[in-house]
Amino acid sequence: MSANPSRPAATPAQALSAMDDLIAASMIGQQEMAQRLNLNVTDLTCFAYVLQAGEDLLTAGDLATRVHVTTGAVTGILNRLERAGFVTRRTDPEDRRRVRVAAVPSAVAKAYALYEPYYDRLNTLFADYSPEEIAVLTDWFTRATTLANAYREELRAQEGDSA
């Protein structure tokens, strides 16, 4: 794959700086989006995972794992989301002791109304990239997410060792 001549060359340090800027903008943006939905960022993140799962409803344990909180903490999150009208809990038909989490359609519509214009702009941005470049971006995002999660777990393990 040859480099796109319309894109300037960049060093890893420049890429890291650009990534830091994106992360900062995303964190601030998520706080503002959460406020607009009358949620906190952690609750919004859980709701996003519920949306991402679609019809494959997640359990409370699934959410706890994805958000890296305890099952007790996720119970509080689900209580807040349920009170706010974002999710409902459904008994798992295969294991009646387990509860699955479903998004409330009106809350889905509210979230989509807020995020859709932004995602439309991101899709327009992706249109500037070739399928091969998008594959590289997807690979990098996926691997960087795995790396970030692993590093966070290492830090938590170090805290446990020193506690």
C-alpha positions as CSV (number, residue, x, y, z in Angstrom):
1,M,0.0,0.0,0.0
2,S,1.5,3.3,-1.0
3,A,1.1,6.4,1.2
4,N,-1.5,8.9,0.2
5,P,0.4,11.9,-1.2
6,S,-2.2,14.3,0.1
7,R,-1.3,13.3,3.7
8,P,1.9,14.7,5.2
9,A,4.4,12.3,6.7
10,A,4.2,12.0,10.5
11,T,6.3,10.6,13.2
12,P,5.1,8.3,16.0
13,A,5.5,11.3,18.4
14,Q,3.2,13.4,16.2
15,A,0.7,10.5,16.0
16,L,0.8,10.2,19.8
17,S,0.2,13.9,20.2
18,A,-2.7,13.8,17.8
19,M,-4.1,10.8,19.7
20,D,-3.8,12.7,23.0
21,D,-5.7,15.6,21.5
22,L,-8.4,13.2,20.2
23,I,-8.7,11.5,23.6
24,A,-9.0,14.8,25.4
25,A,-11.6,16.1,23.0
26,S,-13.5,12.8,23.3
27,M,-13.5,12.9,27.1
28,I,-14.8,16.4,27.2
29,G,-17.3,15.6,24.5
30,Q,-18.6,12.5,26.4
31,Q,-19.0,14.6,29.5
32,E,-21.1,17.1,27.6
33,M,-23.1,14.4,25.8
34,A,-23.8,12.7,29.2
35,Q,-24.9,16.0,30.7
36,R,-27.3,16.6,27.7
37,L,-28.8,13.2,28.5
38,N,-28.9,13.8,32.2
39,L,-26.4,11.0,32.9
40,N,-22.9,10.7,34.2
41,V,-20.1,9.5,31.9
42,T,-20.0,6.0,33.4
43,D,-23.7,5.5,33.0
44,L,-23.6,6.8,29.5
45,T,-20.7,4.3,28.8
46,C,-22.8,1.4,30.1
47,F,-25.8,2.6,28.0
48,A,-23.5,2.7,24.9
49,Y,-22.5,-0.9,25.5
50,V,-26.1,-1.9,25.8
51,L,-26.8,-0.2,22.5
52,Q,-23.8,-1.8,20.9
53,A,-25.0,-5.3,22.0
54,G,-28.4,-4.7,20.2
55,E,-30.6,-7.7,20.5
56,D,-27.9,-9.8,22.1
57,L,-28.8,-8.5,25.5
58,L,-25.9,-8.1,28.0
59,T,-26.0,-9.3,31.6
60,A,-25.0,-7.1,34.5
61,G,-21.8,-9.1,34.7
62,D,-21.1,-8.4,31.0
63,L,-21.4,-4.7,31.7
64,A,-19.3,-4.9,34.8
65,T,-16.5,-6.6,32.8
66,R,-16.7,-4.1,29.9
67,V,-16.7,-1.0,32.2
68,H,-14.2,-2.5,34.6
69,V,-16.4,-2.0,37.7
70,T,-17.7,-4.5,40.3
71,T,-21.0,-6.2,39.9
72,G,-22.2,-4.1,42.9
73,A,-21.2,-0.9,41.2
74,V,-23.0,-2.0,38.0
75,T,-26.2,-2.6,40.0
76,G,-26.1,1.0,41.0
77,I,-25.5,2.1,37.4
78,L,-28.4,0.0,36.2
79,N,-30.7,1.3,38.9
80,R,-29.9,4.9,37.8
81,L,-30.3,4.0,34.1
82,E,-33.6,2.3,34.8
83,R,-34.9,5.2,36.9
84,A,-33.9,7.6,34.1
85,G,-35.8,5.5,31.5
86,F,-32.8,4.3,29.6
87,V,-32.9,0.5,30.3
88,T,-35.1,-2.2,31.5
89,R,-34.1,-5.5,33.0
90,R,-35.4,-8.8,31.6
91,T,-35.1,-12.2,33.1
92,D,-32.8,-14.5,31.1
93,P,-35.1,-17.2,29.6
94,E,-32.2,-19.7,29.8
95,D,-31.3,-18.9,33.4
96,R,-34.0,-17.3,35.5
97,R,-31.4,-16.2,38.1
98,R,-29.7,-14.0,35.6
99,V,-31.0,-10.6,34.3
100,R,-30.3,-9.1,30.9
101,V,-30.4,-5.4,30.1
102,A,-32.4,-4.0,27.3
103,A,-32.4,-0.4,26.0
104,V,-35.7,1.5,26.1
105,P,-36.7,2.6,22.5
106,S,-37.4,6.2,23.5
107,A,-33.9,6.5,25.1
108,V,-32.3,4.9,22.0
109,A,-34.0,7.6,19.9
110,K,-32.8,10.3,22.3
111,A,-29.2,9.1,22.2
112,Y,-29.3,8.6,18.4
113,A,-30.6,12.2,17.9
114,L,-27.7,13.5,19.9
115,Y,-24.9,11.3,18.4
116,E,-26.1,10.8,14.8
117,P,-24.9,14.2,13.4
118,Y,-21.5,13.6,14.9
119,Y,-21.3,10.0,13.5
120,D,-22.5,11.3,10.1
121,R,-19.5,13.7,10.2
122,L,-17.2,10.9,11.2
123,N,-18.5,8.8,8.3
124,T,-17.8,11.7,5.9
125,L,-14.3,11.8,7.3
126,F,-13.9,8.1,6.7
127,A,-15.0,8.6,3.1
128,D,-11.6,10.4,2.6
129,Y,-9.8,7.2,3.3
130,S,-9.3,4.1,1.1
131,P,-10.7,0.7,2.3
132,E,-7.0,-0.3,3.0
133,E,-6.5,2.8,5.2
134,I,-9.7,2.2,7.1
135,A,-8.5,-1.4,7.7
136,V,-5.3,0.0,9.2
137,L,-7.2,2.5,11.3
138,T,-9.5,-0.2,12.6
139,D,-6.6,-2.5,13.3
140,W,-4.8,0.3,15.2
141,F,-7.9,1.3,17.2
142,T,-8.6,-2.3,18.1
143,R,-5.0,-3.1,19.1
144,A,-4.6,0.2,21.0
145,T,-7.8,-0.5,22.9
146,T,-6.5,-3.9,23.9
147,L,-3.2,-2.4,24.9
148,A,-4.9,0.4,27.0
149,N,-7.1,-2.2,28.8
150,A,-4.1,-4.4,29.5
151,Y,-2.0,-1.5,30.8
152,R,-4.9,-0.4,33.1
153,E,-5.1,-3.9,34.5
154,E,-1.3,-3.9,35.1
155,L,-1.7,-0.7,37.1
156,R,-4.6,-2.1,39.1
157,A,-2.5,-5.2,39.9
158,Q,0.4,-3.0,41.0
159,E,-2.0,-1.1,43.3
160,G,-3.2,-4.5,44.7
161,D,0.4,-5.5,45.4
162,S,1.3,-2.3,47.2
163,A,-2.0,-2.2,49.2
